[in-house]
Amino acid sequence: LVAGVELVKDWRKRTPFALRARAGTRVCEAMARRGVLTRPVGNVIVIMPPYCTTRAQLQQMVAALAAGVAELAP
C-alpha cells in the first residue's frame, strides 16, 4: 500500500505551495511529534504502511496527517 497526499494552498484552484514554504517538511515534522515517521517528496506526503499494520496504527497515521495539515492552515 502506498498513498501520496499532495499539499496545495487551495484545492479548488490547485494552487501549490512554494517549495521554499517547506509545507511537506512541516507536515512530516508535525506527524513525527505524534509518533508517525514519514517523509515528504516536495509537497507530497508519502505514507507506506506495511501489510501488518493494525487498524489502530492506520488510524494514528491518518490522525497525525490530519493534525499536521491542520497546522498549515492560517
ChimeraX attribute file (.defattr): number of C-alpha atoms within 10 A of each C-alpha:
attribute: neighborCount
match mode: 1-to-1
recipient: residues
	/A:1	7
	/A:2	8
	/A:3	11
	/A:4	13
	/A:5	14
	/A:6	18
	/A:7	20
	/A:8	17
	/A:9	14
	/A:10	10
	/A:11	10
	/A:12	7
	/A:13	8
	/A:14	11
	/A:15	11
	/A:16	14
	/A:17	17
	/A:18	12
	/A:19	11
	/A:20	7
	/A:21	10
	/A:22	14
	/A:23	26
	/A:24	26
	/A:25	19
	/A:26	17
	/A:27	27
	/A:28	24
	/A:29	18
	/A:30	22
	/A:31	24
	/A:32	16
	/A:33	12
	/A:34	16
	/A:35	12
	/A:36	20
	/A:37	14
	/A:38	18
	/A:39	17
	/A:40	20
	/A:41	12
	/A:42	16
	/A:43	22
	/A:44	19
	/A:45	21
	/A:46	17
	/A:47	19
	/A:48	11
	/A:49	15
	/A:50	9
	/A:51	7
	/A:52	7
	/A:53	9
	/A:54	11
	/A:55	9
	/A:56	9
	/A:57	13
	/A:58	13
	/A:59	11
	/A:60	16
	/A:61	20
	/A:62	15
	/A:63	15
	/A:64	22
	/A:65	23
	/A:66	14
	/A:67	15
	/A:68	22
	/A:69	18
	/A:70	12
	/A:71	13
	/A:72	14
	/A:73	7
	/A:74	4
